[in-house]
């Protein structure tokens, strides 16, 4: 009888663990929308994975206010040139400061680094940016992004004094 009750306890614990993991996986997407850093990270990741013009709608889902207005105004040609034809390779994303302004607004300073594989030579580009995120209907959305600083390091480029 002791082994049977022990087996039942193990089974109950395993089922509970499976249910907890299952519900965590199902709610991860909702939880990501409730974390401003995660939401900004997801948008940036998605922007590097754009492969077709229809992806513009997915990107717009992360935006609101001036940021959404700007991207929505882009012509299909502008979007294709900036996201599909550009040869950018993600390197890293570093959050340098997260500053809550209120319960529904947060400013995030971050540095985004990527390799721009241009026509003449590759360049390592680092942008320092300030993102303004607001919470709307339970999800964090990017309201505006401002450039603070840009550093471009050309690869294999020789310069003369």
DRENPA-3360 file (N, C-alpha, C; in nm, 2 decimals, always signed):
BEGIN
1 = XXXXXXXX = +0.08/-0.12/+0.00/+0.00/+0.00/+0.00/+0.09/+0.13/+0.00 ~ +0.20/+0.12/+0.07/+0.29/+0.23/+0.08/+0.34/+0.27/-0.06 ~ +0.38/+0.18/-0.15/+0.43/+0.20/-0.28/+0.32/+0.26/-0.37 ~ +0.20/+0.22/-0.35/+0.09/+0.27/-0.43/+0.06/+0.41/-0.40 ~ +0.06/+0.45/-0.27/+0.03/+0.59/-0.24/+0.15/+0.68/-0.28 ~ +0.27/+0.63/-0.28/+0.39/+0.70/-0.32/+0.38/+0.72/-0.47 ~ +0.34/+0.62/-0.54/+0.32/+0.63/-0.69/+0.22/+0.74/-0.72 ~ +0.10/+0.74/-0.65/+0.00/+0.83/-0.67/+0.05/+0.98/-0.65;
9 = XXXXXXXX = +0.13/+0.99/-0.54/+0.18/+1.13/-0.51/+0.27/+1.17/-0.62 ~ +0.36/+1.08/-0.67/+0.44/+1.12/-0.78/+0.36/+1.16/-0.90 ~ +0.26/+1.08/-0.93/+0.18/+1.11/-1.05/+0.11/+1.24/-1.04 ~ +0.06/+1.27/-0.92/-0.01/+1.40/-0.90/+0.09/+1.52/-0.91 ~ +0.21/+1.50/-0.86/+0.32/+1.60/-0.87/+0.35/+1.62/-1.02 ~ +0.37/+1.51/-1.09/+0.41/+1.52/-1.24/+0.30/+1.59/-1.32 ~ +0.17/+1.56/-1.29/+0.06/+1.62/-1.36/+0.05/+1.77/-1.33 ~ +0.07/+1.80/-1.20/+0.07/+1.94/-1.16/+0.18/+2.02/-1.23;
17 = XXXXXXXX = +0.30/+1.96/-1.24/+0.41/+2.02/-1.31/+0.38/+2.04/-1.46 ~ +0.33/+1.94/-1.52/+0.29/+1.94/-1.66/+0.19/+2.05/-1.69 ~ +0.09/+2.06/-1.60/-0.01/+2.17/-1.61/+0.05/+2.31/-1.60 ~ +0.14/+2.32/-1.50/+0.20/+2.45/-1.48/+0.29/+2.49/-1.60 ~ +0.37/+2.40/-1.65/+0.45/+2.43/-1.77/+0.36/+2.46/-1.89 ~ +0.25/+2.39/-1.90/+0.16/+2.41/-2.02/+0.10/+2.55/-2.01 ~ +0.05/+2.59/-1.89/-0.01/+2.72/-1.88/+0.09/+2.83/-1.89 ~ +0.22/+2.81/-1.85/+0.32/+2.91/-1.86/+0.35/+2.93/-2.01;
25 = XXXXXXXX = +0.36/+2.82/-2.09/+0.38/+2.84/-2.23/+0.27/+2.91/-2.30 ~ +0.15/+2.88/-2.26/+0.03/+2.95/-2.32/+0.03/+3.09/-2.29 ~ +0.07/+3.13/-2.16/+0.06/+3.27/-2.12/+0.18/+3.35/-2.15 ~ +0.29/+3.29/-2.20/+0.41/+3.36/-2.23/+0.39/+3.48/-2.32 ~ +0.31/+3.46/-2.42/+0.29/+3.56/-2.52/+0.22/+3.68/-2.45 ~ +0.12/+3.65/-2.37/+0.05/+3.76/-2.29/+0.15/+3.83/-2.19 ~ +0.23/+3.75/-2.13/+0.33/+3.80/-2.03/+0.43/+3.89/-2.10 ~ +0.47/+3.85/-2.22/+0.57/+3.93/-2.30/+0.51/+4.07/-2.33;
33 = XXXXXXXX = +0.38/+4.07/-2.36/+0.32/+4.20/-2.39/+0.31/+4.29/-2.27 ~ +0.33/+4.23/-2.15/+0.32/+4.31/-2.02/+0.46/+4.35/-1.97 ~ +0.56/+4.32/-2.04/+0.70/+4.36/-2.00/+0.76/+4.45/-2.11 ~ +0.78/+4.58/-2.08/+0.82/+4.67/-2.18/+0.96/+4.63/-2.25 ~ +1.05/+4.58/-2.17/+1.18/+4.54/-2.23/+1.16/+4.43/-2.33 ~ +1.09/+4.33/-2.28/+1.06/+4.21/-2.37/+0.99/+4.25/-2.50 ~ +0.90/+4.34/-2.48/+0.82/+4.39/-2.60/+0.91/+4.46/-2.70 ~ +1.00/+4.55/-2.65/+1.09/+4.62/-2.74/+1.19/+4.52/-2.80;
41 = XXXXXXXX = +1.24/+4.42/-2.73/+1.33/+4.32/-2.78/+1.26/+4.24/-2.89 ~ +1.13/+4.20/-2.87/+1.06/+4.13/-2.97/+1.04/+4.21/-3.10 ~ +1.01/+4.34/-3.08/+0.99/+4.42/-3.20/+1.12/+4.43/-3.28 ~ +1.24/+4.45/-3.21/+1.36/+4.46/-3.28/+1.40/+4.32/-3.35 ~ +1.38/+4.21/-3.28/+1.40/+4.08/-3.34/+1.32/+4.06/-3.46 ~ +1.19/+4.10/-3.45/+1.10/+4.08/-3.57/+1.15/+4.17/-3.69 ~ +1.20/+4.29/-3.66/+1.24/+4.38/-3.76/+1.36/+4.33/-3.84 ~ +1.44/+4.25/-3.78/+1.55/+4.18/-3.84/+1.51/+4.06/-3.92;
49 = XXXXXXXX = +1.39/+4.01/-3.89/+1.34/+3.88/-3.96/+1.24/+3.91/-4.07 ~ +1.22/+4.04/-4.10/+1.12/+4.07/-4.21/+1.17/+4.01/-4.34 ~ +1.08/+3.93/-4.40/+1.11/+3.87/-4.53/+1.01/+3.91/-4.64 ~ +0.89/+3.96/-4.61/+0.79/+4.00/-4.71/+0.72/+4.12/-4.66 ~ +0.65/+4.18/-4.76/+0.58/+4.31/-4.74/+0.47/+4.29/-4.63 ~ +0.41/+4.17/-4.62/+0.30/+4.15/-4.53/+0.35/+4.16/-4.38 ~ +0.48/+4.15/-4.36/+0.53/+4.16/-4.22/+0.52/+4.30/-4.17 ~ +0.49/+4.40/-4.25/+0.47/+4.53/-4.20/+0.35/+4.54/-4.10;
57 = XXXXXXXX = +0.25/+4.46/-4.12/+0.13/+4.45/-4.03/+0.17/+4.40/-3.90 ~ +0.26/+4.30/-3.89/+0.31/+4.25/-3.77/+0.39/+4.35/-3.69 ~ +0.47/+4.43/-3.76/+0.55/+4.53/-3.69/+0.46/+4.64/-3.64 ~ +0.35/+4.68/-3.71/+0.26/+4.78/-3.67/+0.19/+4.74/-3.54 ~ +0.18/+4.61/-3.52/+0.11/+4.56/-3.40/+0.19/+4.59/-3.27 ~ +0.32/+4.63/-3.28/+0.40/+4.66/-3.17/+0.40/+4.81/-3.14 ~ +0.34/+4.89/-3.23/+0.35/+5.04/-3.23/+0.22/+5.11/-3.20 ~ +0.24/+5.23/-3.15/+0.12/+5.32/-3.13/+0.17/+5.47/-3.15;
65 = XXXXXXXX = +0.08/+5.56/-3.16/+0.12/+5.70/-3.17/+0.21/+5.74/-3.28 ~ +0.31/+5.83/-3.26/+0.39/+5.87/-3.37/+0.47/+5.76/-3.44 ~ +0.52/+5.66/-3.37/+0.59/+5.55/-3.43/+0.51/+5.47/-3.53 ~ +0.38/+5.45/-3.49/+0.29/+5.37/-3.58/+0.25/+5.46/-3.70 ~ +0.23/+5.59/-3.68/+0.19/+5.68/-3.79/+0.30/+5.68/-3.89 ~ +0.43/+5.69/-3.84/+0.54/+5.70/-3.94/+0.55/+5.57/-4.02 ~ +0.55/+5.46/-3.96/+0.57/+5.33/-4.03/+0.45/+5.30/-4.12 ~ +0.33/+5.34/-4.08/+0.21/+5.31/-4.16/+0.21/+5.40/-4.28;
73 = XXXXXXXX = +0.28/+5.52/-4.28/+0.28/+5.61/-4.39/+0.38/+5.56/-4.50 ~ +0.47/+5.47/-4.46/+0.57/+5.43/-4.56/+0.50/+5.35/-4.68 ~ +0.55/+5.38/-4.80/+0.50/+5.32/-4.92/+0.55/+5.17/-4.91 ~ +0.49/+5.08/-4.99/+0.55/+4.95/-5.00/+0.69/+4.94/-5.05 ~ +0.73/+5.04/-5.13/+0.87/+5.05/-5.18/+0.96/+5.09/-5.07 ~ +0.92/+5.19/-4.99/+1.01/+5.23/-4.88/+1.03/+5.11/-4.78 ~ +0.92/+5.05/-4.75/+0.93/+4.93/-4.65/+1.02/+4.82/-4.71 ~ +1.00/+4.79/-4.83/+1.08/+4.69/-4.90/+1.23/+4.72/-4.89;
81 = XXXXXXXX = +1.26/+4.85/-4.93/+1.40/+4.89/-4.92/+1.46/+4.89/-4.78 ~ +1.39/+4.93/-4.68/+1.44/+4.95/-4.55/+1.45/+4.81/-4.47 ~ +1.35/+4.72/-4.50/+1.35/+4.60/-4.42/+1.38/+4.47/-4.50 ~ +1.35/+4.47/-4.62/+1.37/+4.34/-4.70/+1.50/+4.34/-4.78 ~ +1.52/+4.45/-4.85/+1.64/+4.46/-4.93/+1.77/+4.49/-4.85 ~ +1.75/+4.56/-4.74/+1.87/+4.60/-4.66/+1.94/+4.47/-4.61 ~ +2.07/+4.47/-4.61/+2.14/+4.35/-4.57/+2.20/+4.38/-4.43 ~ +2.12/+4.36/-4.33/+2.16/+4.39/-4.19/+2.16/+4.26/-4.12;
89 = XXXXXXXX = +2.27/+4.24/-4.04/+2.28/+4.12/-3.96/+2.29/+4.17/-3.81 ~ +2.20/+4.12/-3.73/+2.19/+4.16/-3.59/+2.31/+4.11/-3.52 ~ +2.37/+4.20/-3.43/+2.48/+4.16/-3.35/+2.44/+4.15/-3.20 ~ +2.39/+4.27/-3.14/+2.35/+4.26/-3.00/+2.26/+4.38/-2.97 ~ +2.18/+4.36/-2.86/+2.10/+4.46/-2.80/+2.13/+4.47/-2.66 ~ +2.16/+4.59/-2.61/+2.19/+4.61/-2.47/+2.10/+4.72/-2.41 ~ +2.02/+4.69/-2.31/+1.94/+4.79/-2.24/+2.03/+4.85/-2.14 ~ +2.04/+4.99/-2.15/+2.13/+5.06/-2.05/+2.05/+5.12/-1.94;
97 = XXXXXXXX = +1.92/+5.16/-1.96/+1.84/+5.22/-1.86/+1.69/+5.20/-1.89 ~ +1.62/+5.16/-1.78/+1.48/+5.15/-1.79/+1.42/+5.24/-1.68 ~ +1.35/+5.34/-1.73/+1.30/+5.45/-1.63/+1.15/+5.46/-1.64 ~ +1.08/+5.40/-1.54/+0.93/+5.42/-1.54/+0.90/+5.56/-1.52 ~ +0.81/+5.62/-1.61/+0.76/+5.75/-1.60/+0.64/+5.76/-1.52 ~ +0.55/+5.65/-1.54/+0.43/+5.63/-1.47/+0.39/+5.49/-1.47 ~ +0.28/+5.45/-1.42/+0.24/+5.31/-1.43/+0.21/+5.26/-1.57 ~ +0.19/+5.35/-1.66/+0.16/+5.32/-1.80/+0.25/+5.37/-1.90;
105 = XXXXXXXX = +0.37/+5.42/-1.85/+0.47/+5.48/-1.95/+0.61/+5.45/-1.89 ~ +0.69/+5.41/-1.98/+0.83/+5.37/-1.95/+0.93/+5.42/-2.06 ~ +1.04/+5.48/-2.02/+1.14/+5.51/-2.12/+1.26/+5.41/-2.11 ~ +1.30/+5.36/-2.22/+1.41/+5.26/-2.22/+1.52/+5.32/-2.31 ~ +1.64/+5.33/-2.25/+1.76/+5.36/-2.33/+1.83/+5.23/-2.37 ~ +1.87/+5.22/-2.49/+1.93/+5.09/-2.54/+2.03/+5.12/-2.65 ~ +2.12/+5.02/-2.67/+2.21/+5.02/-2.78/+2.19/+4.90/-2.87 ~ +2.17/+4.93/-2.99/+2.15/+4.83/-3.09/+2.27/+4.82/-3.19;
113 = XXXXXXXX = +2.33/+4.71/-3.20/+2.44/+4.69/-3.29/+2.41/+4.59/-3.39 ~ +2.45/+4.62/-3.52/+2.43/+4.53/-3.63/+2.54/+4.55/-3.74 ~ +2.55/+4.46/-3.82/+2.64/+4.47/-3.94/+2.56/+4.51/-4.06 ~ +2.59/+4.62/-4.12/+2.53/+4.66/-4.24/+2.61/+4.62/-4.36 ~ +2.57/+4.52/-4.43/+2.64/+4.46/-4.54/+2.60/+4.54/-4.67 ~ +2.66/+4.66/-4.68/+2.63/+4.75/-4.79/+2.70/+4.71/-4.92 ~ +2.68/+4.80/-5.02/+2.73/+4.77/-5.15/+2.88/+4.77/-5.16 ~ +2.95/+4.87/-5.09/+3.09/+4.88/-5.10/+3.17/+4.80/-5.00;
121 = XXXXXXXX = +3.13/+4.82/-4.87/+3.20/+4.74/-4.76/+3.10/+4.73/-4.64 ~ +3.13/+4.63/-4.56/+3.05/+4.61/-4.44/+3.09/+4.72/-4.34 ~ +2.99/+4.75/-4.26/+3.01/+4.84/-4.15/+2.94/+4.79/-4.02 ~ +3.00/+4.81/-3.91/+2.94/+4.78/-3.78/+2.88/+4.90/-3.73 ~ +2.74/+4.90/-3.71/+2.67/+5.02/-3.68/+2.61/+5.00/-3.54 ~ +2.63/+5.10/-3.45/+2.58/+5.10/-3.32/+2.49/+5.22/-3.30 ~ +2.37/+5.20/-3.27/+2.27/+5.31/-3.24/+2.24/+5.31/-3.09 ~ +2.26/+5.43/-3.03/+2.21/+5.45/-2.90/+2.07/+5.52/-2.91;
129 = XXXXXXXX = +1.97/+5.46/-2.85/+1.83/+5.51/-2.88/+1.76/+5.52/-2.74 ~ +1.66/+5.61/-2.75/+1.56/+5.62/-2.64/+1.42/+5.58/-2.69 ~ +1.37/+5.48/-2.63/+1.24/+5.43/-2.67/+1.13/+5.47/-2.56 ~ +1.02/+5.52/-2.61/+0.91/+5.56/-2.52/+0.80/+5.46/-2.54 ~ +0.77/+5.38/-2.43/+0.67/+5.28/-2.44/+0.55/+5.31/-2.35 ~ +0.43/+5.28/-2.40/+0.31/+5.31/-2.32/+0.23/+5.18/-2.32 ~ +0.16/+5.17/-2.21/+0.07/+5.05/-2.19/-0.07/+5.09/-2.24 ~ -0.12/+5.01/-2.34/-0.26/+5.03/-2.39/-0.32/+4.90/-2.39;
137 = XXXXXXXX = -0.44/+4.89/-2.33/-0.52/+4.77/-2.33/-0.44/+4.65/-2.28 ~ -0.36/+4.67/-2.18/-0.28/+4.57/-2.11/-0.15/+4.52/-2.18 ~ -0.12/+4.59/-2.29/+0.00/+4.55/-2.36/+0.09/+4.68/-2.38 ~ +0.22/+4.66/-2.37/+0.32/+4.77/-2.39/+0.34/+4.79/-2.54 ~ +0.33/+4.91/-2.59/+0.35/+4.95/-2.73/+0.45/+5.06/-2.74 ~ +0.53/+5.05/-2.85/+0.63/+5.15/-2.87/+0.56/+5.28/-2.93 ~ +0.57/+5.39/-2.85/+0.51/+5.51/-2.89/+0.61/+5.60/-2.98 ~ +0.73/+5.60/-2.94/+0.83/+5.68/-3.01/+0.97/+5.63/-2.98;
145 = XXXXXXXX = +1.06/+5.65/-3.08/+1.20/+5.62/-3.06/+1.28/+5.73/-3.12 ~ +1.38/+5.78/-3.04/+1.47/+5.89/-3.08/+1.61/+5.84/-3.08 ~ +1.68/+5.88/-3.18/+1.83/+5.85/-3.18/+1.90/+5.94/-3.09 ~ +1.99/+5.89/-3.01/+2.08/+5.97/-2.93/+2.22/+5.98/-2.99 ~ +2.27/+5.87/-3.04/+2.40/+5.87/-3.09/+2.42/+5.75/-3.19 ~ +2.50/+5.77/-3.29/+2.53/+5.66/-3.39/+2.68/+5.65/-3.41 ~ +2.73/+5.53/-3.41/+2.87/+5.50/-3.44/+2.87/+5.40/-3.56 ~ +2.95/+5.44/-3.66/+2.97/+5.35/-3.77/+3.12/+5.32/-3.79;
153 = XXXXXXXX = +3.15/+5.19/-3.78/+3.28/+5.14/-3.80/+3.29/+5.06/-3.92 ~ +3.36/+5.12/-4.02/+3.38/+5.04/-4.15/+3.48/+4.93/-4.14 ~ +3.44/+4.82/-4.19/+3.53/+4.70/-4.18/+3.62/+4.70/-4.30 ~ +3.74/+4.66/-4.28/+3.84/+4.65/-4.39/+3.86/+4.78/-4.47 ~ +3.85/+4.89/-4.40/+3.86/+5.02/-4.47/+3.99/+5.08/-4.42 ~ +4.07/+5.13/-4.51/+4.19/+5.19/-4.47/+4.17/+5.34/-4.49 ~ +4.22/+5.42/-4.39/+4.21/+5.56/-4.41/+4.34/+5.63/-4.40 ~ +4.35/+5.74/-4.47/+4.48/+5.82/-4.47/+4.46/+5.94/-4.37;
161 = X = +4.57/+5.98/-4.31/+4.56/+6.09/-4.22/+4.53/+6.22/-4.29;
% end
